[in-house]
Amino acid sequence: LEARIRRLEDIEAIKQLKARYGQACDDDHNPDKVAALFVPDGLWEGRNIGVHARGHAAIREYIGGVRAS
């Protein structure tokens, strides 16, 4: 039972994270909000577009560039 509850809680946490990411993107791709969703050494990777941004500063910089274009 504990494992099943934990799995459901994990699924809900992922849904909430996806919702917060969508909200940050809807907020004109807010670089601070997007970067805050990642762990300090997290990786935002877009293999099909050749983007590899690791860490809050790099993610913030990349998203800021998306916002500017």
Backbone as numpy.savetxt, mean C-alpha at the origin, in Angstrom:
# Nx Ny Nz CAx CAy CAz Cx Cy Cz
-10.89 -24.12 16.10 -11.71 -22.93 16.10 -10.84 -21.66 16.10
-9.79 -21.67 16.92 -8.90 -20.50 16.97 -8.28 -20.22 15.61
-7.85 -21.26 14.92 -7.23 -21.09 13.60 -8.24 -20.53 12.60
-9.47 -20.97 12.67 -10.50 -20.47 11.76 -10.80 -19.00 12.03
-10.88 -18.64 13.30 -11.13 -17.24 13.66 -9.96 -16.37 13.19
-8.76 -16.83 13.43 -7.57 -16.07 13.01 -7.57 -15.86 11.50
-7.93 -16.90 10.75 -7.98 -16.80 9.29 -9.00 -15.75 8.86
-10.16 -15.75 9.48 -11.18 -14.76 9.16 -10.72 -13.35 9.53
-10.04 -13.22 10.66 -9.50 -11.91 11.05 -8.44 -11.44 10.06
-7.61 -12.35 9.59 -6.59 -12.00 8.60 -7.22 -11.54 7.29
-8.25 -12.25 6.87 -8.95 -11.87 5.64 -9.55 -10.47 5.78
-10.17 -10.20 6.91 -10.75 -8.88 7.15 -9.67 -7.79 7.17
-8.52 -8.09 7.77 -7.43 -7.11 7.81 -6.95 -6.79 6.39
-6.88 -7.78 5.55 -6.47 -7.55 4.15 -7.51 -6.70 3.44
-8.77 -6.97 3.66 -9.84 -6.16 3.05 -9.73 -4.69 3.49
-9.48 -4.49 4.79 -9.35 -3.13 5.31 -8.13 -2.42 4.73
-7.03 -3.15 4.58 -5.82 -2.57 3.98 -6.09 -2.15 2.53
-6.75 -3.02 1.79 -7.08 -2.69 0.39 -8.00 -1.47 0.32
-8.93 -1.36 1.26 -9.83 -0.21 1.29 -9.06 1.07 1.59
-8.12 1.01 2.54 -7.32 2.20 2.86 -6.43 2.60 1.68
-5.90 1.62 0.96 -5.10 1.92 -0.23 -5.97 2.62 -1.27
-7.16 2.11 -1.49 -8.08 2.73 -2.44 -8.42 4.16 -2.04
-8.63 4.38 -0.75 -8.94 5.72 -0.26 -7.77 6.67 -0.49
-6.55 6.19 -0.26 -5.37 7.02 -0.49 -5.23 7.36 -1.97
-5.51 6.41 -2.83 -5.45 6.67 -4.27 -6.55 7.63 -4.70
-7.74 7.49 -4.11 -8.83 8.41 -4.40 -8.52 9.82 -3.90
-7.63 9.93 -2.93 -7.21 11.22 -2.39 -6.03 11.75 -3.20
-6.19 11.74 -4.52 -5.17 12.24 -5.44 -3.83 11.53 -5.26
-3.88 10.22 -5.06 -2.67 9.40 -4.86 -1.78 10.04 -3.79
-2.36 10.25 -2.62 -1.66 10.89 -1.52 -0.43 10.07 -1.12
0.78 10.57 -1.44 2.00 9.80 -1.19 2.23 9.44 0.27
1.88 10.34 1.19 2.08 10.06 2.61 1.16 8.93 3.08
-0.09 8.98 2.64 -1.05 7.95 3.04 -0.70 6.59 2.44
-0.27 6.59 1.17 0.11 5.32 0.54 1.33 4.74 1.24
2.36 5.54 1.44 3.59 5.04 2.07 3.32 4.51 3.48
2.41 5.15 4.20 2.11 4.74 5.57 1.47 3.35 5.64
0.96 2.85 4.54 0.34 1.53 4.52 1.37 0.41 4.49
2.62 0.75 4.24 3.69 -0.24 4.11 4.53 -0.30 5.38
5.12 -1.45 5.64 6.11 -1.54 6.71 7.32 -0.70 6.29
8.18 -0.30 7.22 9.28 0.60 6.89 10.15 0.17 5.70
10.37 -1.13 5.53 11.18 -1.56 4.39 10.33 -2.26 3.32
9.03 -1.91 3.29 8.11 -2.51 2.33 8.48 -2.21 0.89
7.95 -3.01 -0.01 8.26 -2.90 -1.43 6.99 -2.66 -2.22
6.96 -1.56 -2.97 5.90 -1.31 -3.95 6.53 -1.69 -5.28
5.98 -2.73 -5.89 6.59 -3.26 -7.10 5.56 -3.33 -8.21
5.94 -2.79 -9.35 5.13 -2.88 -10.56 6.00 -3.51 -11.64
6.06 -4.81 -11.65 6.95 -5.50 -12.59 6.66 -5.14 -14.05
5.39 -5.05 -14.38 5.05 -4.77 -15.77 5.38 -3.34 -16.19
5.64 -2.46 -15.22 6.01 -1.08 -15.56 7.41 -0.73 -15.07
8.12 -1.72 -14.55 9.50 -1.53 -14.15 9.71 -0.66 -12.92
8.81 -0.74 -11.96 8.93 0.08 -10.75 9.24 -0.81 -9.56
10.26 -0.40 -8.80 10.63 -1.09 -7.57 10.98 -0.01 -6.56
10.05 0.29 -5.67 10.28 1.32 -4.66 10.28 0.64 -3.29
11.41 0.66 -2.62 11.52 0.01 -1.30 11.68 1.07 -0.21
10.85 0.97 0.80 10.91 1.88 1.95 9.98 3.07 1.76
9.62 3.67 2.88 8.66 4.77 2.87 9.08 5.91 1.96
10.34 6.32 2.04 10.78 7.46 1.24 10.68 7.17 -0.25
11.10 5.99 -0.67 11.06 5.63 -2.10 9.62 5.47 -2.58
8.78 4.89 -1.75 7.37 4.73 -2.12 6.71 6.10 -2.23
6.98 6.95 -1.26 6.43 8.32 -1.27 6.88 9.05 -2.54
8.14 8.92 -2.89 8.68 9.58 -4.09 8.01 9.04 -5.35
7.87 7.73 -5.45 7.24 7.16 -6.63 5.78 7.59 -6.76
5.04 7.47 -5.67 3.62 7.84 -5.71 3.48 9.34 -6.00
4.38 10.14 -5.47 4.35 11.58 -5.76 4.54 11.84 -7.24
5.35 11.02 -7.91 5.54 11.15 -9.34 4.30 10.75 -10.12
3.62 9.71 -9.64 2.37 9.29 -10.28 1.34 10.41 -10.15
1.34 10.99 -8.98 0.39 12.09 -8.69 0.64 13.28 -9.62
1.90 13.56 -9.90 2.25 14.72 -10.73 1.94 14.51 -12.20
1.86 13.24 -12.62 1.64 13.00 -14.05 0.19 12.93 -14.43
